[in-house]
Amino acid sequence: MVVILHYCARTVIMLLVTCMIFIFLVTVPAAAVEKHYLWEVTYQYKSLDCYKKLAIAINGMTPGPTISAVQGDTIVVDVINNLLMENVAIHWHGIRQRGTPWSDGTDGVSQCAIMPGETYRYKFVVDRAGTFMYHSHYGMQRETGLYGMINVSLPVGVSEPFNYDLDRGIILSDWYHSTAYEHSTGLSSIPFEWIGEPQSLLINGRGNYNCSGLAPSVCNSTNPQCSPSTLTVIPGKTYRLRLASLTSLSALSFQIEDHEMTVVEADGQYVEPFFTKNLFIYSGETYSVLVTANRDPSRNYWTSINVVSRKPKTPNGLAIFNYYPNHFHKLPPTNPPPGPLWNDTKLQINQSLTIKARQGYIVTPPKKPDRVIVLLNTQNRINGYTRWSLNNVSHSLPSTPYLIALKENMTGVFDPNPPPDDYESENFDIYSVPNNTNATSSTSIYRLQFNSTVDIILQNANIMTENVSETHPWHLHGHDFWVLGYGEGKFNLSRDIDRYNLVDPIMKNTVPLHPYGWTALRFQADNPGVWLFHCHIEAHFYLGMLVVFESGVDKVGNIPKSNYGCGKTKALVNP
């Protein structure tokens, strides 16, 4: 009897241990992995909107391949620059690069650009789940098609705070027929030549330009490259649509005919869910929306995007929301929805104010800032050249990257005098064409105390054309910021701080500044490095609409020598 009891006890213990091991294996997330990519960047002729144009492709693809990863994974991308006549740098937009500021991919800030024929390795950790993007950060190269998506999932066993059946990515972009070289030359000329409005809007790299009067060798509407993009759905299923705006100029409204969307994520942060028929999305922003295929399944529906915030001269972009088993190229029987009015600014501001952090996922901001920087956004002329400026300073990047110059204690690389923290607000009329007599150009940077809390007040104003104030999407590298508030007119520090949302503000990395209004942000300078903060409109960035923040650069590790090779860093590579 004793022997039998002893045997039974051993058996029970072994079964318990086996069960515990099984439970551990199925509940503990899989270990993070290192994912490797080899990308060849080349020129390719593409007909994305039926018009044949030289584009930039990654492994032959425009847009480029999607990076799919799990939170905690390490991403390694070896980029081969085979453009032959121009450099390349790729920015991983929304990835904070904690511990790897040299992999931010910003020419003149974190690295020397990759020269033709050279290979450069980017290596970084995706430390949180969400929807992100990558794109060129060299000159005006992004508008030529060098961009793509980064989708980061939660580890196995960890759930999202919302339910869906399937996951799909959608890249929204605008498309010009002229080249980035032509655009940059016009912007840098006297007289000034604006780039104009794009010829097409693309959904997942496809549009449809009117080829009337053009030779088929130039524009061919039967080219399969420009057949409408399709998203096939199964009736009754709910889809998470990950949206990323890679436009070079256009702010957009996105909608799916007769379908309601639930917004659940913005820039990698959970949003308190809200319903909408159309979603305003600005260059550099990402969103996740939930859509249920609950309409008449016997037909297809339009997916459409239209230009807002600028008087549109570009036709709406169209794709097909395809209900299975209908043919995916079967056109909907209705006309595409027209979308909201381009100049309904109040509707756009209302969406901005609606976006708040999801309950249960709120990160409370510090109650007060250590420093407040007010940035007046104006268009200026300097020595006859048209520029964009902040507090009447138009910024440019040096030939030696800031990160290396500061880490190596170099001198004579950039202007050591700090840019202004404010402007003469009492004497400035934001509704009039500005006086440009004091506009200057500089390479100066803001040096922030490490771990300090910084408020940024973006103030919009009239440009050099009467009665025009443009929308500017502002993007911060290396950090997320709390969006504390939006307002109309001139910001008043003593009055408007009472309107700040300190209870459930959303955290983002890209945010719109609406016409004749202000946007208030707060962030912690807790990521050692040198980081850009700039308007995400390609031409505005090219014309100086940027500032640079430095904090804790003494805490940055050893910068890879592959980041060197330009400006004063040449002497450190070949002493």
Secondary structure, 3 states (H helix, E strand, C coil): CHHHHHHHHHHHHHHHHHHHHHHHHHHCCCCCCEEEEEEEEEEEEECCCCECEEEEEECCECCCCCEEEECCCEEEEEEEECCCCCCECEEEECCCCCCCHHHCCCECCCECCECCCCEEEEEEECCCCEEEEEEECCCCHHHHCCEEEEEEECCCCCCCCCCCCEEEEEEEEEECCCCHHHHHHHHCCCCCCCCCCCCEEEECCECCCCCCCCCCCCECCCCHHHCCCEEEECCCCEEEEEEEECCCCCEEEEEECCCCEEEEEECCEEEEEEEECEEEECCCCEEEEEEECCCCCCCCEEEEEEEECCCCCCCCEEEEEEECCCCCCCCCCCCCCCCCCCCCHHHHHHHHHHCEECCCCCCCCCCCCCEEEEEEEEEEEECCEEEEEECCEEECCCCCCHHHHHHCCCCCCCCCCCCCCCCCHHHCCCCCCCCCCCCEEECCCEECCCCCEEEEEEECCCCCCCCCCCCEEEEECCCCEEEEEEEECCCCHHHHHHHCCCCCECEECEEEECCCEEEEEEEECCCCEEEEEEECCHHHHHCCCEEEEEECHHHCCCCCHHHCCCHHHHHHHCC
